[in-house]
Amino acid sequence: MKPYELSIICDSLHLRQKDSWEQARLISYITAQSNSTKKLKPTDIIKFAWEQTDEKQPTVSKPLTSDDVEQIKAMALLREKKLKEKGII
């Protein structure tokens, strides 16, 4: 594994326990719903970080223009250059 791959793994490490957290919420939801007269949703019990939407990100992505593609290519080349300077790749 390369050192730059470690950050990707660390950023998604919390998702390893996602199924366990979903299961715990479902059990809590069933218990709460059976003892409540109100209509509940599982998200009323707890909202997880992976469910929350970021309002800064658009929900519908726009098509990429050729300028967008060129900008992304330039950023990728710059990142590659920085990683080579640090001896990572």
C-alpha positions as CSV (number, residue, x, y, z in Angstrom):
1,M,0.0,0.0,0.0
2,K,1.2,3.5,-0.8
3,P,1.2,6.2,1.9
4,Y,-1.2,8.4,0.0
5,E,-3.8,5.5,0.1
6,L,-3.8,5.6,3.9
7,S,-5.8,8.8,4.0
8,I,-8.6,7.3,1.8
9,I,-8.8,4.4,4.2
10,C,-8.8,6.6,7.3
11,D,-11.6,8.8,5.9
12,S,-13.9,5.8,5.4
13,L,-12.9,3.8,8.5
14,H,-16.1,4.8,10.3
15,L,-18.2,3.0,7.7
16,R,-16.9,-0.4,8.9
17,Q,-19.4,-0.3,11.7
18,K,-22.3,1.0,9.6
19,D,-24.3,-2.2,9.6
20,S,-24.0,-2.6,13.3
21,W,-25.2,1.0,13.9
22,E,-28.1,0.5,11.5
23,Q,-29.1,-2.7,13.3
24,A,-29.0,-0.9,16.7
25,R,-31.1,1.9,15.4
26,L,-33.7,-0.4,13.9
27,I,-34.1,-2.3,17.2
28,S,-34.4,1.0,19.0
29,Y,-36.9,2.3,16.4
30,I,-39.1,-0.9,16.8
31,T,-39.0,-0.6,20.6
32,A,-39.9,3.1,20.5
33,Q,-42.6,2.7,17.9
34,S,-44.3,-0.1,19.7
35,N,-44.5,2.1,22.9
36,S,-45.5,5.3,21.1
37,T,-48.8,6.6,19.7
38,K,-47.0,8.9,17.3
39,K,-45.8,7.8,13.9
40,L,-42.0,7.6,14.1
41,K,-39.2,7.2,11.5
42,P,-35.9,5.5,12.1
43,T,-34.2,8.9,11.6
44,D,-36.2,10.3,14.5
45,I,-34.2,8.0,16.7
46,I,-30.8,9.0,15.5
47,K,-29.3,10.5,12.3
48,F,-26.0,9.2,11.2
49,A,-23.3,11.3,9.5
50,W,-23.5,9.3,6.3
51,E,-27.2,10.2,6.0
52,Q,-26.9,13.9,6.3
53,T,-26.8,15.9,3.1
54,D,-24.4,18.7,2.7
55,E,-26.3,21.8,1.5
56,K,-23.2,23.1,-0.2
57,Q,-23.1,20.2,-2.6
58,P,-25.7,20.3,-5.4
59,T,-28.1,17.4,-5.5
60,V,-28.1,17.3,-9.2
61,S,-24.7,17.4,-10.9
62,K,-24.2,19.5,-14.0
63,P,-22.5,18.2,-17.1
64,L,-18.8,18.9,-17.2
65,T,-17.6,21.4,-19.8
66,S,-14.3,21.2,-21.5
67,D,-13.0,24.0,-19.2
68,D,-13.9,21.9,-16.2
69,V,-12.1,18.9,-17.6
70,E,-9.0,20.9,-18.3
71,Q,-9.1,22.4,-14.7
72,I,-9.4,18.9,-13.2
73,K,-6.5,17.7,-15.4
74,A,-4.4,20.6,-14.2
75,M,-5.2,19.9,-10.6
76,A,-4.3,16.2,-11.0
77,L,-1.0,17.0,-12.6
78,L,-0.2,19.5,-9.8
79,R,-1.0,16.8,-7.2
80,E,1.1,14.3,-9.0
81,K,4.0,16.7,-9.1
82,K,3.7,17.4,-5.3
83,L,3.6,13.7,-4.5
84,K,6.7,13.0,-6.6
85,E,8.5,15.9,-4.9
86,K,7.8,14.3,-1.6
87,G,8.9,10.9,-2.8
88,I,5.5,9.3,-2.2
89,I,5.1,8.1,-5.8
